Amino acid sequence: MKILIIEDDTILSDTIKQCLVKQYDVEQCYDGEEGVAFALEKIYDLILLDIMMPIKNGYEVLKELRENKVDTPVLMLTAKDGIQDKILGFRAGADDYLVKPFEREELLLRIEAILRRSHGLHGENKIKYKELELSLSNRQASIAGKKINVQGKLFDMLEYLLTYKNTIITKDQIFDKIWGFNSETTTNVVEVYASSLRKELKKYEYDQYLKTIRGVGYIWVE
């Protein structure tokens, strides 16, 4: 899963990143304007958003994102612990609020709780759709209890599609998230993997949920 840190304190930002990189794909930016640009351009599973920042503060960033229909969950980070500050954050569209300084364990627990709520994670870090189940802890997929042959980047693609079901995901977005900007391959690899994924799902009649939007990308439809 992909997390964006918008925090102007570079030391704190790097410290947070070190806490998260073993479990998540993390990107950083250091002012509100840059944060808006990142969040509008890419798809993230969670945004960690500081309030007191140059150019645009956290409230302004969050307001702009929600106005642009970006519904990515947001955990606000701030030194302000007054109730009115928290009310402002929640009314702007924040999902949770963490006051600095905070413990690493609390940050991780709050992130896990938000991701469970927003991405339909069940029990032991699982994503379920009908009888299809992805176990994120051991990266195994099954349908009606039978293990299916979806490994490596195929698993990553299926997780991405299920996480954002009913949302069109472009080939560029899939390539960026799974292969990354620095990959030496091209976006054509997305079509190859989508075809392989569809063939595996067809064995269980689940290929009907994976739709191709020609010239754009893919969508998992209910």
C-alpha positions in Angstrom: 0.0 0.0 0.0 1.2 3.5 -0.8 1.4 6.4 1.7 2.2 10.0 1.0 3.8 12.1 3.8 3.2 15.9 3.5 5.4 17.4 6.2 7.7 20.4 6.0 9.9 19.2 8.9 12.4 17.1 6.9 13.8 15.3 10.0 10.4 14.3 11.2 9.3 13.3 7.7 12.4 11.0 7.3 11.8 9.6 10.8 8.2 8.7 9.9 9.3 7.2 6.6 11.8 4.9 8.4 8.9 3.7 10.6 6.8 2.8 7.5 9.1 1.6 4.7 9.1 -2.0 5.9 5.4 -2.3 5.5 4.4 0.4 3.0 5.5 2.2 -0.2 6.2 5.8 1.0 6.6 9.1 -0.8 7.4 12.5 0.7 6.8 16.1 -0.1 7.6 19.2 2.0 5.0 21.9 1.5 1.2 22.2 1.0 1.3 23.1 -2.7 3.6 20.2 -3.6 1.4 17.9 -1.5 -1.7 18.9 -3.5 0.1 18.2 -6.8 1.2 14.8 -5.6 -2.2 13.8 -4.3 -4.0 14.9 -7.5 -1.6 13.1 -9.8 -1.3 9.7 -8.1 -3.4 7.3 -6.1 -2.4 6.8 -2.5 -3.9 4.6 0.2 -3.3 7.1 2.9 -2.0 10.7 3.3 -0.2 11.8 6.5 -0.8 15.6 6.5 0.9 18.2 8.7 -1.1 21.3 9.5 1.5 24.1 9.9 3.3 24.2 6.5 4.5 26.9 4.1 2.5 28.1 1.0 -0.6 26.1 2.0 -1.5 24.8 5.4 -2.9 21.4 6.1 -6.5 22.6 6.3 -6.2 24.3 2.9 -4.6 21.2 1.4 -7.3 18.9 2.7 -10.1 21.3 1.5 -8.6 21.5 -2.0 -8.3 17.7 -2.2 -11.9 17.1 -1.1 -13.1 19.7 -3.6 -11.3 17.8 -6.3 -13.0 14.6 -5.3 -9.9 13.0 -3.8 -11.3 10.8 -1.1 -8.0 9.3 0.1 -8.0 8.8 3.8 -6.1 11.6 5.7 -4.4 11.4 9.1 -3.5 14.9 10.2 -0.3 15.5 12.2 0.0 18.6 14.3 1.4 20.1 17.5 -2.0 21.7 18.2 -4.0 19.7 20.7 -7.0 22.0 21.2 -10.5 20.7 20.6 -11.2 23.5 18.1 -8.2 22.5 16.0 -9.4 18.9 15.9 -12.9 20.0 15.0 -11.5 22.0 12.1 -9.6 19.0 10.9 -12.5 16.6 11.0 -14.9 19.1 9.4 -12.4 19.6 6.6 -12.5 15.9 5.9 -9.8 14.3 8.0 -10.2 10.7 9.0 -8.1 10.9 12.2 -5.9 13.4 14.1 -2.5 12.7 15.8 -0.9 15.2 18.1 2.9 15.7 18.1 5.0 14.3 19.6 3.6 10.8 19.2 5.0 7.3 19.7 5.9 5.1 16.7 3.5 2.4 17.9 0.5 4.8 18.1 1.2 6.0 14.6 1.3 2.5 13.2 -1.8 1.5 15.0 -3.8 4.5 13.7 -2.6 3.9 10.2 -3.6 0.2 10.3 -7.0 1.2 11.7 -7.7 3.8 8.9 -6.6 1.3 6.2 -8.9 -1.4 7.6 -11.8 0.9 7.6 -11.2 2.5 4.2 -10.1 -0.6 2.2 -12.3 -3.3 3.6 -9.6 -5.2 5.4 -11.0 -8.0 7.6 -9.6 -9.6 10.7 -6.0 -10.7 10.0 -5.2 -8.2 7.3 -7.4 -9.6 4.5 -9.3 -8.2 1.5 -12.5 -10.0 0.6 -14.8 -9.9 -2.4 -17.5 -12.5 -2.5 -15.6 -15.8 -2.1 -12.3 -14.2 -3.3 -9.9 -13.6 -0.4 -6.5 -12.0 -0.4 -4.3 -12.5 2.7 -1.9 -9.6 2.8 0.2 -11.1 5.5 1.3 -14.1 3.5 0.4 -12.7 0.0 -1.9 -15.6 -0.9 -5.2 -15.5 -2.8 -8.0 -18.0 -2.7 -11.5 -18.5 -4.0 -14.0 -20.5 -1.9 -11.0 -21.7 0.1 -9.1 -22.9 -2.9 -5.7 -21.3 -3.4 -5.3 -19.6 -6.8 -2.1 -19.1 -8.7 -1.7 -15.3 -8.2 1.8 -14.4 -7.1 4.3 -11.5 -7.2 3.1 -8.6 -9.3 -0.1 -10.5 -10.2 -1.0 -10.5 -6.6 -0.1 -6.7 -6.4 -2.4 -6.0 -9.4 -5.3 -7.9 -8.0 -4.9 -6.2 -4.6 -4.8 -2.8 -6.3 -8.0 -3.5 -8.3 -9.9 -4.9 -5.3 -8.8 -2.0 -3.1 -10.3 0.5 -5.6 -13.1 -1.5 -7.0 -15.7 0.4 -9.1 -12.9 2.9 -9.9 -11.2 3.1 -13.3 -7.4 2.7 -12.8 -5.3 3.8 -15.7 -2.4 1.7 -17.1 0.0 4.4 -16.0 -1.3 4.3 -12.4 -0.9 0.6 -12.3 2.6 0.7 -13.8 3.6 3.5 -11.4 2.4 1.7 -8.3 3.6 -1.8 -9.1 6.7 -1.4 -11.3 7.7 2.2 -10.4 9.1 5.1 -12.3 12.6 3.6 -12.6 11.5 0.4 -14.2 13.3 -0.4 -17.4 10.2 -2.0 -18.9 7.2 -0.2 -20.5 3.5 0.2 -19.6 2.7 -2.6 -22.1 3.7 -5.0 -19.3 0.4 -4.0 -17.6 -1.6 -5.5 -20.4 0.4 -8.8 -20.3 -0.2 -9.1 -16.5 -3.9 -8.2 -16.8 -4.3 -10.9 -19.4 -2.6 -13.5 -17.2 -4.7 -12.4 -14.2 -7.9 -12.7 -16.3 -7.0 -16.2 -17.4 -6.5 -17.3 -13.8 -9.7 -15.7 -12.6 -11.6 -17.3 -15.5 -11.1 -20.8 -14.0 -13.4 -19.7 -11.2 -15.7 -17.4 -13.3 -14.3 -14.3 -11.6 -12.9 -12.8 -14.8 -16.4 -11.2 -15.3 -15.5 -8.6 -12.6 -12.3 -7.5 -14.3 -13.2 -5.1 -17.1 -10.9 -3.4 -19.7 -11.5 0.2 -20.5 -10.0 0.4 -23.9 -7.3 3.0 -24.3 -7.5 3.8 -20.6 -7.0 1.0 -18.1 -9.0 -1.4 -16.0 -11.8 -1.5 -13.4 -13.0 -4.2 -11.0 -16.8 -3.9 -11.1 -19.4 -5.4 -8.7 
